[in-house]
Amino acid sequence: MQLTLTGHHVDITDSLRAYVKDKFKRLDRHFDRVLDSHVVLTVEKLRHKAEAAIRVSGGRLFADSEHEDMYAAIDLLIDKLDRQVVKHKEKATNHHRNHNEGSHRYQASMLN
């Protein structure tokens, strides 16, 4: 997964970059088809804002969060993205054992 990190009115330090990378590993655990992600960290007066747009196979997911602490905003962002990724994975998964099974039963009953 390619991770792009940008900051508006904030310098992206090495520790902040490492923290974001470490948190994004959590998304890879649940869904290995995350293609790339773009994270924007913004400081507006006393509010710290974290936004992320990630591309997954089959679509794009977006989340944002605000908090008084940048690290807490990143944590909230990852929680939101994690829920979205799990939901996307559930939608993409075929939950039927054999999706043609019902049609075979119908055809067999018609022959008898």
MMTF fields as JSON, N, C-alpha, C and O atoms, coordinates in Angstrom:
{
  "mmtfVersion": "1.0.0",
  "mmtfProducer": "UNKNOWN",
  "numBonds": 447,
  "numAtoms": 448,
  "numGroups": 112,
  "numChains": 1,
  "numModels": 1,
  "chainsPerModel": [1],
  "groupsPerChain": [112],
  "chainIdList": ["A"],
  "bondAtomList": [4, 2, 8, 6, 12, 10, 16, 14, 20, 18, 24, 22, 28, 26, 32, 30, 36, 34, 40, 38, 44, 42, 48, 46, 52, 50, 56, 54, 60, 58, 64, 62, 68, 66, 72, 70, 76, 74, 80, 78, 84, 82, 88, 86, 92, 90, 96, 94, 100, 98, 104, 102, 108, 106, 112, 110, 116, 114, 120, 118, 124, 122, 128, 126, 132, 130, 136, 134, 140, 138, 144, 142, 148, 146, 152, 150, 156, 154, 160, 158, 164, 162, 168, 166, 172, 170, 176, 174, 180, 178, 184, 182, 188, 186, 192, 190, 196, 194, 200, 198, 204, 202, 208, 206, 212, 210, 216, 214, 220, 218, 224, 222, 228, 226, 232, 230, 236, 234, 240, 238, 244, 242, 248, 246, 252, 250, 256, 254, 260, 258, 264, 262, 268, 266, 272, 270, 276, 274, 280, 278, 284, 282, 288, 286, 292, 290, 296, 294, 300, 298, 304, 302, 308, 306, 312, 310, 316, 314, 320, 318, 324, 322, 328, 326, 332, 330, 336, 334, 340, 338, 344, 342, 348, 346, 352, 350, 356, 354, 360, 358, 364, 362, 368, 366, 372, 370, 376, 374, 380, 378, 384, 382, 388, 386, 392, 390, 396, 394, 400, 398, 404, 402, 408, 406, 412, 410, 416, 414, 420, 418, 424, 422, 428, 426, 432, 430, 436, 434, 440, 438, 444, 442],
  "bondOrderList": [1, 1, 1, 1, 1, 1, 1, 1, 1, 1, 1, 1, 1, 1, 1, 1, 1, 1, 1, 1, 1, 1, 1, 1, 1, 1, 1, 1, 1, 1, 1, 1, 1, 1, 1, 1, 1, 1, 1, 1, 1, 1, 1, 1, 1, 1, 1, 1, 1, 1, 1, 1, 1, 1, 1, 1, 1, 1, 1, 1, 1, 1, 1, 1, 1, 1, 1, 1, 1, 1, 1, 1, 1, 1, 1, 1, 1, 1, 1, 1, 1, 1, 1, 1, 1, 1, 1, 1, 1, 1, 1, 1, 1, 1, 1, 1, 1, 1, 1, 1, 1, 1, 1, 1, 1, 1, 1, 1, 1, 1, 1],
  "groupList": [{"groupName": "MET", "atomNameList": ["N", "CA", "C", "O"], "elementList": ["N", "C", "C", "O"], "formalChargeList": [0, 0, 0, 0], "bondAtomList": [1, 0, 2, 1, 3, 2], "bondOrderList": [1, 1, 2], "singleLetterCode": "M", "chemCompType": "L-PEPTIDE LINKING"}, {"groupName": "GLN", "atomNameList": ["N", "CA", "C", "O"], "elementList": ["N", "C", "C", "O"], "formalChargeList": [0, 0, 0, 0], "bondAtomList": [1, 0, 2, 1, 3, 2], "bondOrderList": [1, 1, 2], "singleLetterCode": "Q", "chemCompType": "L-PEPTIDE LINKING"}, {"groupName": "LEU", "atomNameList": ["N", "CA", "C", "O"], "elementList": ["N", "C", "C", "O"], "formalChargeList": [0, 0, 0, 0], "bondAtomList": [1, 0, 2, 1, 3, 2], "bondOrderList": [1, 1, 2], "singleLetterCode": "L", "chemCompType": "L-PEPTIDE LINKING"}, {"groupName": "THR", "atomNameList": ["N", "CA", "C", "O"], "elementList": ["N", "C", "C", "O"], "formalChargeList": [0, 0, 0, 0], "bondAtomList": [1, 0, 2, 1, 3, 2], "bondOrderList": [1, 1, 2], "singleLetterCode": "T", "chemCompType": "L-PEPTIDE LINKING"}, {"groupName": "GLY", "atomNameList": ["N", "CA", "C", "O"], "elementList": ["N", "C", "C", "O"], "formalChargeList": [0, 0, 0, 0], "bondAtomList": [1, 0, 2, 1, 3, 2], "bondOrderList": [1, 1, 2], "singleLetterCode": "G", "chemCompType": "PEPTIDE LINKING"}, {"groupName": "HIS", "atomNameList": ["N", "CA", "C", "O"], "elementList": ["N", "C", "C", "O"], "formalChargeList": [0, 0, 0, 0], "bondAtomList": [1, 0, 2, 1, 3, 2], "bondOrderList": [1, 1, 2], "singleLetterCode": "H", "chemCompType": "L-PEPTIDE LINKING"}, {"groupName": "VAL", "atomNameList": ["N", "CA", "C", "O"], "elementList": ["N", "C", "C", "O"], "formalChargeList": [0, 0, 0, 0], "bondAtomList": [1, 0, 2, 1, 3, 2], "bondOrderList": [1, 1, 2], "singleLetterCode": "V", "chemCompType": "L-PEPTIDE LINKING"}, {"groupName": "ASP", "atomNameList": ["N", "CA", "C", "O"], "elementList": ["N", "C", "C", "O"], "formalChargeList": [0, 0, 0, 0], "bondAtomList": [1, 0, 2, 1, 3, 2], "bondOrderList": [1, 1, 2], "singleLetterCode": "D", "chemCompType": "L-PEPTIDE LINKING"}, {"groupName": "ILE", "atomNameList": ["N", "CA", "C", "O"], "elementList": ["N", "C", "C", "O"], "formalChargeList": [0, 0, 0, 0], "bondAtomList": [1, 0, 2, 1, 3, 2], "bondOrderList": [1, 1, 2], "singleLetterCode": "I", "chemCompType": "L-PEPTIDE LINKING"}, {"groupName": "SER", "atomNameList": ["N", "CA", "C", "O"], "elementList": ["N", "C", "C", "O"], "formalChargeList": [0, 0, 0, 0], "bondAtomList": [1, 0, 2, 1, 3, 2], "bondOrderList": [1, 1, 2], "singleLetterCode": "S", "chemCompType": "L-PEPTIDE LINKING"}, {"groupName": "ARG", "atomNameList": ["N", "CA", "C", "O"], "elementList": ["N", "C", "C", "O"], "formalChargeList": [0, 0, 0, 0], "bondAtomList": [1, 0, 2, 1, 3, 2], "bondOrderList": [1, 1, 2], "singleLetterCode": "R", "chemCompType": "L-PEPTIDE LINKING"}, {"groupName": "ALA", "atomNameList": ["N", "CA", "C", "O"], "elementList": ["N", "C", "C", "O"], "formalChargeList": [0, 0, 0, 0], "bondAtomList": [1, 0, 2, 1, 3, 2], "bondOrderList": [1, 1, 2], "singleLetterCode": "A", "chemCompType": "L-PEPTIDE LINKING"}, {"groupName": "TYR", "atomNameList": ["N", "CA", "C", "O"], "elementList": ["N", "C", "C", "O"], "formalChargeList": [0, 0, 0, 0], "bondAtomList": [1, 0, 2, 1, 3, 2], "bondOrderList": [1, 1, 2], "singleLetterCode": "Y", "chemCompType": "L-PEPTIDE LINKING"}, {"groupName": "LYS", "atomNameList": ["N", "CA", "C", "O"], "elementList": ["N", "C", "C", "O"], "formalChargeList": [0, 0, 0, 0], "bondAtomList": [1, 0, 2, 1, 3, 2], "bondOrderList": [1, 1, 2], "singleLetterCode": "K", "chemCompType": "L-PEPTIDE LINKING"}, {"groupName": "PHE", "atomNameList": ["N", "CA", "C", "O"], "elementList": ["N", "C", "C", "O"], "formalChargeList": [0, 0, 0, 0], "bondAtomList": [1, 0, 2, 1, 3, 2], "bondOrderList": [1, 1, 2], "singleLetterCode": "F", "chemCompType": "L-PEPTIDE LINKING"}, {"groupName": "GLU", "atomNameList": ["N", "CA", "C", "O"], "elementList": ["N", "C", "C", "O"], "formalChargeList": [0, 0, 0, 0], "bondAtomList": [1, 0, 2, 1, 3, 2], "bondOrderList": [1, 1, 2], "singleLetterCode": "E", "chemCompType": "L-PEPTIDE LINKING"}, {"groupName": "ASN", "atomNameList": ["N", "CA", "C", "O"], "elementList": ["N", "C", "C", "O"], "formalChargeList": [0, 0, 0, 0], "bondAtomList": [1, 0, 2, 1, 3, 2], "bondOrderList": [1, 1, 2], "singleLetterCode": "N", "chemCompType": "L-PEPTIDE LINKING"}],
  "groupTypeList": [0, 1, 2, 3, 2, 3, 4, 5, 5, 6, 7, 8, 3, 7, 9, 2, 10, 11, 12, 6, 13, 7, 13, 14, 13, 10, 2, 7, 10, 5, 14, 7, 10, 6, 2, 7, 9, 5, 6, 6, 2, 3, 6, 15, 13, 2, 10, 5, 13, 11, 15, 11, 11, 8, 10, 6, 9, 4, 4, 10, 2, 14, 11, 7, 9, 15, 5, 15, 7, 0, 12, 11, 11, 8, 7, 2, 2, 8, 7, 13, 2, 7, 10, 1, 6, 6, 13, 5, 13, 15, 13, 11, 3, 16, 5, 5, 10, 16, 5, 16, 15, 4, 9, 5, 10, 12, 1, 11, 9, 0, 2, 16],
  "groupIdList": [1, 2, 3, 4, 5, 6, 7, 8, 9, 10, 11, 12, 13, 14, 15, 16, 17, 18, 19, 20, 21, 22, 23, 24, 25, 26, 27, 28, 29, 30, 31, 32, 33, 34, 35, 36, 37, 38, 39, 40, 41, 42, 43, 44, 45, 46, 47, 48, 49, 50, 51, 52, 53, 54, 55, 56, 57, 58, 59, 60, 61, 62, 63, 64, 65, 66, 67, 68, 69, 70, 71, 72, 73, 74, 75, 76, 77, 78, 79, 80, 81, 82, 83, 84, 85, 86, 87, 88, 89, 90, 91, 92, 93, 94, 95, 96, 97, 98, 99, 100, 101, 102, 103, 104, 105, 106, 107, 108, 109, 110, 111, 112],
  "secStructList": [7, 3, 3, 3, 3, 3, 3, 3, 1, 1, 7, 7, 7, 2, 2, 2, 2, 2, 2, 2, 2, 2, 2, 2, 2, 2, 2, 2, 2, 2, 7, 6, 6, 3, 3, 3, 3, 3, 3, 3, 3, 3, 3, 3, 6, 6, 3, 3, 3, 3, 3, 3, 3, 3, 3, 3, 6, 6, 3, 3, 3, 3, 3, 3, 3, 3, 3, 1, 1, 2, 2, 2, 2, 2, 2, 2, 2, 2, 2, 2, 2, 2, 2, 2, 2, 2, 2, 2, 2, 2, 2, 2, 1, 7, 7, 7, 1, 7, 6, 6, 2, 2, 2, 2, 2, 2, 2, 2, 2, 2, 2, 7],
  "xCoordList": [0.84, 0.0, 0.887, 1.835, 0.555, 1.286, 0.563, -0.652, 1.31, 0.744, 1.329, 2.545, 0.46, 0.865, 0.368, -0.814, 1.267, 0.941, 1.271, 2.412, 0.278, 0.499, -0.039, -0.922, 0.501, 0.085, -0.232, 0.492, -1.32, -1.697, -1.542, -2.21, -0.666, -0.367, 0.235, 0.125, 0.862, 1.53, 2.71, 2.614, 3.818, 4.973, 4.824, 4.509, 5.054, 4.97, 6.328, 7.296, 6.383, 7.626, 7.785, 6.846, 8.981, 9.229, 8.38, 7.894, 8.203, 7.402, 5.928, 5.25, 5.429, 4.047, 3.86, 2.854, 4.826, 4.776, 4.813, 4.062, 5.68, 5.785, 4.495, 4.07, 3.875, 2.636, 1.515, 0.764, 1.412, 0.373, 0.62, -0.316, 1.866, 2.18, 1.851, 1.313, 2.178, 1.907, 0.407, -0.035, -0.372, -1.823, -2.455, -3.439, -1.901, -2.47, -2.187, -2.83, -1.251, -1.024, -2.254, -2.489, -3.032, -4.25, -5.245, -5.955, -5.29, -6.193, -5.74, -6.569, -4.429, -3.907, -4.238, -4.377, -4.365, -4.716, -6.1, -6.316, -7.041, -8.412, -8.703, -9.592, -7.961, -8.272, -6.982, -6.416, -6.51, -5.205, -5.278, -4.257, -6.455, -6.59, -6.669, -7.294, -6.047, -5.953, -4.837, -3.678, -5.189, -4.218, -3.342, -2.116, -3.953, -3.181, -4.06, -5.285, -3.412, -4.149, -3.479, -2.259, -4.299, -3.835, -4.365, -5.577, -3.468, -3.835, -3.46, -2.351, -4.385, -4.149, -4.346, -5.406, -3.313, -3.371, -3.414, -2.585, -4.387, -4.6, -4.736, -5.31, -4.194, -4.382, -5.136, -4.68, -6.297, -7.11, -7.353, -8.164, -6.67, -6.708, -6.4, -5.263, -7.384, -7.139, -7.614, -7.487, -8.159, -8.678, -7.677, -7.161, -7.413, -6.551, -7.461, -8.32, -7.262, -8.14, -7.317, -6.24, -7.821, -7.181, -8.205, -9.33, -7.808, -8.664, -7.908, -6.685, -8.63, -7.979, -8.936, -10.133, -8.382, -9.104, -8.278, -7.103, -8.884, -8.152, -8.855, -10.082, -8.042, -8.542, -8.445, -7.378, -9.557, -9.592, -10.123, -10.708, -9.917, -10.455, -11.97, -12.593, -12.541, -13.983, -14.492, -15.707, -13.631, -14.141, -13.16, -11.981, -13.689, -12.91, -13.631, -14.861, -12.867, -13.419, -12.836, -11.665, -13.647, -13.205, -13.664, -14.769, -12.8, -13.155, -12.4, -11.329, -12.969, -12.273, -12.627, -13.648, -11.771, -12.005, -11.338, -10.363, -11.883, -11.336, -11.186, -11.996, -10.132, -9.891, -8.929, -8.346, -8.764, -7.836, -6.394, -5.475, -6.186, -4.853, -4.731, -5.64, -3.614, -3.436, -3.41, -3.994, -2.74, -2.646, -4.023, -4.327, -4.847, -6.201, -7.054, -7.885, -6.852, -7.588, -7.218, -8.079, -5.949, -5.506, -6.123, -6.557, -6.166, -6.793, -8.272, -8.746, -8.994, -10.405, -10.562, -11.486, -9.668, -9.7, -9.521, -10.257, -8.557, -8.293, -9.474, -9.812, -10.104, -11.293, -12.405, -13.044, -12.633, -13.673, -13.328, -14.176, -12.085, -11.674, -11.735, -12.111, -11.368, -11.394, -12.819, -13.033, -13.786, -15.183, -15.632, -16.343, -15.22, -15.603, -14.966, -15.607, -13.708, -13.01, -13.655, -13.84, -13.999, -14.645, -16.002, -16.368, -16.748, -18.044, -17.885, -18.666, -16.884, -16.617, -16.238, -16.661, -15.445, -15.034, -16.237, -16.339, -17.141, -18.34, -19.221, -19.797, -19.332, -20.143, -19.534, -20.254, -18.214, -17.529, -17.486, -17.273, -17.682, -17.598, -18.907, -19.984, -18.813, -19.978, -20.256, -19.435, -21.391, -21.696, -22.452, -22.755, -22.758, -23.494, -22.515, -21.442, -22.908, -22.034, -21.876, -20.762, -22.989, -22.979, -24.103, -25.28, -23.746, -24.76, -25.685, -26.712, -25.367, -26.242, -27.058, -27.843, -26.884, -27.507, -29.029, -29.654, -29.62, -31.07, -31.626, -32.694, -30.935, -31.432, -31.399, -32.26, -30.428, -30.371, -31.557, -32.139, -31.909, -33.056, -34.334, -35.194, -34.437, -35.622, -35.718, -36.8, -34.623, -34.632, -34.935, -35.658, -34.409, -34.661, -36.141, -36.724, -36.742, -38.146, -39.052, -40.14, -38.608, -39.386, -39.34, -40.289, -38.266, -38.122, -38.985, -39.418, -39.24, -40.015, -41.474, -42.24],
  "yCoordList": [-1.171, 0.0, 1.237, 1.35, 2.148, 3.407, 4.426, 4.592, 5.105, 6.074, 7.446, 7.633, 8.407, 9.783, 10.619, 10.581, 11.371, 12.151, 13.608, 13.938, 14.492, 15.924, 16.668, 16.182, 17.84, 18.652, 20.067, 20.666, 20.605, 21.992, 22.726, 22.409, 23.698, 24.494, 23.645, 23.987, 22.556, 21.698, 21.025, 20.621, 20.912, 20.199, 18.716, 18.336, 17.894, 16.442, 15.971, 15.894, 15.661, 15.191, 13.697, 13.016, 13.21, 11.781, 10.939, 9.873, 11.417, 10.645, 10.627, 9.616, 11.735, 11.771, 10.858, 10.157, 10.866, 9.993, 8.517, 7.697, 8.191, 6.812, 6.382, 5.234, 7.293, 6.981, 6.661, 5.704, 7.472, 7.238, 5.917, 5.148, 5.646, 4.379, 3.184, 2.182, 3.298, 2.208, 1.971, 0.823, 3.03, 2.889, 2.336, 1.599, 2.683, 2.184, 0.703, 0.074, 0.137, -1.305, -2.074, -3.209, -1.439, -2.059, -2.323, -3.328, -1.41, -1.605, -2.774, -3.512, -2.947, -4.061, -5.408, -6.41, -5.429, -6.675, -7.153, -8.349, -6.22, -6.599, -6.754, -7.515, -6.035, -6.044, -5.788, -4.698, -6.791, -6.677, -6.03, -5.927, -5.593, -5.009, -3.481, -2.875, -2.859, -1.403, -1.002, -1.362, -0.252, 0.085, 1.262, 1.152, 2.379, 3.525, 4.389, 4.269, 5.252, 6.12, 7.483, 7.604, 8.492, 9.867, 10.461, 10.526, 10.894, 11.426, 12.896, 13.272, 13.726, 15.16, 15.506, 15.252, 16.089, 16.546, 18.07, 18.718, 18.64, 20.081, 20.596, 19.936, 21.797, 22.476, 23.77, 24.613, 23.92, 25.129, 25.642, 25.084, 26.677, 27.261, 26.175, 25.71, 25.771, 24.766, 23.375, 22.431, 23.238, 21.956, 21.292, 21.922, 20.041, 19.242, 18.32, 17.634, 18.316, 17.566, 16.573, 16.906, 15.362, 14.323, 13.818, 13.475, 13.776, 13.292, 12.226, 12.289, 11.255, 10.218, 9.743, 9.574, 9.536, 8.93, 7.723, 7.859, 6.559, 5.35, 4.7, 4.691, 4.168, 3.423, 1.946, 1.437, 1.27, -0.176, -0.782, -0.087, -2.07, -2.72, -2.633, -3.18, -1.951, -1.805, -0.455, -0.263, 0.5, 1.806, 2.649, 2.321, 3.752, 4.672, 4.849, 4.868, 4.977, 5.224, 6.528, 6.826, 7.306, 8.585, 8.708, 8.295, 9.283, 9.546, 10.772, 11.093, 11.454, 12.574, 12.609, 12.067, 13.254, 13.365, 14.626, 15.114, 15.143, 16.332, 16.064, 15.367, 16.635, 16.515, 17.618, 18.288, 17.801, 18.816, 18.355, 19.172, 17.037, 16.454, 15.747, 15.022, 15.951, 15.369, 13.845, 13.185, 13.284, 11.826, 11.213, 10.134, 11.885, 11.394, 11.498, 10.629, 12.558, 12.696, 11.57, 11.053, 11.193, 10.086, 8.781, 7.968, 8.574, 7.366, 7.274, 6.211, 8.39, 8.402, 8.143, 7.446, 8.701, 8.498, 7.026, 6.489, 6.38, 4.966, 4.107, 3.136, 4.45, 3.701, 3.779, 2.774, 4.982, 5.148, 4.376, 3.687, 4.495, 3.795, 2.288, 1.564, 1.817, 0.38, -0.16, -1.222, 0.564, 0.13, 0.127, -0.781, 1.132, 1.194, 0.066, -0.517, -0.241, -1.313, -2.656, -3.464, -2.905, -4.169, -4.273, -5.342, -3.175, -3.175, -3.405, -4.137, -2.783, -2.979, -4.43, -5.007, -5.007, -6.403, -7.336, -8.301, -7.064, -7.884, -7.801, -8.806, -6.619, -6.47, -7.214, -7.756, -7.238, -7.859, -9.377, -10.058, -9.917, -11.351, -12.027, -11.567, -13.112, -13.907, -14.847, -15.712, -14.688, -15.461, -16.757, -17.516, -17.017, -18.221, -19.376, -19.205, -20.537, -21.703, -22.031, -22.134, -22.192, -22.481, -21.653, -21.97, -20.61, -19.677, -20.282, -19.679, -21.439, -22.105, -23.229, -23.89, -23.443, -24.579, -24.543, -25.574, -23.393, -23.286, -23.597, -24.199, -23.203, -23.452, -24.942, -25.417, -25.695, -27.141, -27.836, -28.76, -27.397, -27.989, -27.72, -28.589, -26.508, -26.162, -27.01, -27.489, -27.199, -28.008, -29.46, -30.107, -29.995, -31.395, -31.59, -32.617, -30.635, -30.768, -30.681, -31.256, -29.968, -29.835, -31.131, -31.428, -31.903, -33.151, -34.256, -35.147, -34.224, -35.279, -35.113, -35.927],
  "zCoordList": [0.0, 0.0, 0.0, 0.777, -0.885, -0.95, -0.082, -0.188, 0.772, 1.699, 1.398, 1.446, 1.087, 0.851, 2.011, 2.352, 2.613, 3.797, 3.538, 3.216, 3.676, 3.501, 4.709, 5.417, 4.929, 6.057, 5.637, 4.843, 6.171, 5.953, 7.277, 8.261, 7.285, 8.48, 9.598, 10.775, 9.227, 10.198, 9.502, 8.344, 10.222, 9.7, 10.019, 11.147, 9.012, 9.199, 9.711, 8.955, 10.987, 11.585, 11.331, 10.919, 11.584, 11.4, 12.346, 11.967, 13.577, 14.532, 14.121, 14.302, 13.569, 13.103, 11.899, 11.798, 10.989, 9.808, 10.231, 9.703, 11.173, 11.656, 12.36, 12.229, 13.099, 13.806, 12.812, 13.0, 11.754, 10.745, 10.028, 9.813, 9.657, 8.982, 9.861, 9.389, 11.144, 12.073, 12.205, 12.251, 12.264, 12.397, 11.121, 11.189, 9.962, 8.706, 8.495, 7.656, 9.227, 9.149, 9.623, 9.209, 10.497, 11.011, 9.877, 9.887, 8.9, 7.766, 6.906, 6.374, 6.767, 5.974, 6.607, 5.906, 7.927, 8.606, 8.202, 8.008, 8.074, 7.781, 6.304, 5.922, 5.464, 4.037, 3.288, 3.372, 2.551, 1.901, 0.527, -0.153, 0.1, -1.235, -1.196, -2.066, -0.204, -0.16, -1.118, -0.913, -2.168, -3.201, -2.8, -2.807, -2.454, -1.993, -1.099, -1.098, -0.35, 0.564, 0.612, 0.501, 0.78, 0.859, 2.154, 2.359, 3.025, 4.328, 4.37, 3.991, 4.831, 4.976, 6.443, 7.015, 7.046, 8.431, 8.422, 7.783, 9.138, 9.121, 10.543, 11.409, 10.768, 12.044, 11.771, 10.999, 12.413, 12.309, 13.718, 14.457, 14.079, 15.42, 16.453, 16.534, 17.232, 18.27, 17.867, 18.646, 16.661, 16.201, 15.265, 14.342, 15.507, 14.636, 13.832, 14.386, 12.542, 11.65, 10.847, 10.352, 10.719, 9.917, 8.909, 9.272, 7.639, 6.562, 5.799, 5.676, 5.29, 4.492, 3.41, 3.64, 2.238, 1.121, 0.698, 0.36, 0.715, 0.331, -0.855, -0.958, -1.727, -2.877, -2.567, -2.225, -2.688, -2.5, -3.786, -4.616, -3.946, -5.137, -5.063, -4.153, -6.015, -6.038, -5.591, -5.555, -5.245, -4.855, -4.069, -3.936, -3.551, -2.726, -1.397, -1.343, -0.342, 0.983, 1.509, 1.275, 2.219, 2.75, 4.19, 4.54, 5.026, 6.414, 6.883, 6.368, 7.867, 8.489, 9.963, 10.387, 10.733, 12.167, 12.686, 12.116, 13.777, 14.424, 15.912, 16.523, 16.476, 17.91, 18.317, 17.465, 19.605, 20.097, 20.014, 20.067, 19.882, 19.781, 18.435, 18.031, 17.738, 16.408, 16.465, 15.606, 17.465, 17.571, 17.842, 17.334, 18.63, 18.885, 17.621, 17.358, 16.841, 15.579, 14.615, 13.903, 14.59, 13.736, 14.208, 13.393, 15.518, 16.058, 15.667, 15.265, 15.787, 15.399, 13.907, 13.487, 13.112, 11.669, 11.319, 10.491, 11.94, 11.66, 12.095, 11.419, 13.216, 13.651, 12.61, 12.3, 12.071, 11.056, 9.789, 9.223, 9.349, 8.132, 8.313, 7.391, 9.491, 9.765, 9.643, 9.058, 10.19, 10.079, 8.615, 8.186, 7.856, 6.447, 5.644, 4.769, 5.94, 5.216, 5.506, 4.595, 6.76, 7.119, 6.43, 5.943, 6.386, 5.715, 4.213, 3.605, 3.626, 2.195, 1.913, 0.911, 2.796, 2.622, 2.732, 1.974, 3.659, 3.809, 2.574, 2.157, 1.986, 0.784, -0.395, -1.233, -0.459, -1.587, -1.476, -2.478, -0.283, -0.064, -0.447, -0.068, -1.194, -1.541, -0.374, -0.069, 0.275, 1.472, 1.174, 2.094, -0.085, -0.431, -0.65, -1.228, -0.178, -0.353, -1.825, -2.338, -2.486, -3.914, -4.517, -4.342, -5.216, -5.685, -6.738, -7.049, -7.293, -8.261, -7.617, -8.297, -6.346, -5.683, -5.791, -6.039, -5.611, -5.669, -7.039, -7.148, -8.078, -9.431, -9.76, -10.5, -9.231, -9.463, -8.796, -9.365, -7.607, -6.923, -7.708, -7.846, -8.214, -8.987, -10.245, -10.584, -10.931, -12.157, -11.837, -12.595, -10.743, -10.386, -10.034, -10.381, -9.364, -9.014, -10.241, -10.255, -11.259, -12.487, -13.297, -14.022, -13.193, -13.946, -13.35, -14.08, -12.077, -11.405, -11.543, -11.028]
}
